[in-house]
């Protein structure tokens, strides 16, 4: 059997075989690559992200009652009274969200709070 080998040579020198040069990115090439990755991630986030739908139907309004904050009363105490069987932390979050309170310590004496009614 005979074997044939084919060797390619560089044009400048017939002594050395041609070697592929390593790929190098310029500063502009790296910038374009980074921007392309960021754009792909943004498109993926929009396509795969959560979506909301606006309708003309009203949502279900939760049953609430109004509680007036007394002296020395904390949001934790109000939540524990409103939902004695549930998790107080979740109830505090619900009350804060319903009343747009930035933190649990922002209660004012005499202010009225909407508190959800739990069954």
KABEL-V603826 format. One record per run of one state. SS is the DSSP state (h for helix, s for strand, l for the rest). FROM is the first residue (numbers start at 1). TO is the last residue. Records with the same first field share a line. If there is no record, write none. Layout:
BEGIN
SS: FROM-TO + FROM-TO
END
This chain:
BEGIN
l: 1-8 + 10-16 + 18-26 + 49-63 + 69-74 + 83-87 + 100-111 + 117-119
s: 9-9 + 17-17 + 64-68 + 112-116
h: 27-48 + 75-82 + 88-99
END
